[in-house]
Amino acid sequence: MGWISVKDRLPENLEKVLFLWVYDEILKNLSVGYMADGEWSIYLPYTSFDLNGEYIEVTHWMPLPDCPKDKE
């Protein structure tokens, strides 16, 4: 599956996804995170932080790929 515009649809609540966010229309970033109650958060192994602010815009997202299978 490819990139999905946030204008077309949003991920399920708390679904971990890869998303593109833009800061002040200049700096583009890819992050792993989730949307919770309408707010985007970046996922980190032991914490997370919200992407709030008038200069930040999430534009696209996509589901995370499956984890690799063991070579057993």
Number of C-alpha atoms within 10 A of each C-alpha: 7 8 13 16 15 14 8 7 10 15 16 12 13 13 14 18 20 20 24 18 20 16 15 12 10 8 9 14 11 14 15 17 22 24 19 14 9 9 11 20 19 19 17 11 5 5 7 12 11 14 17 11 9 8 11 15 17 17 15 20 24 19 16 14 9 6 6 6 6 5 4 3
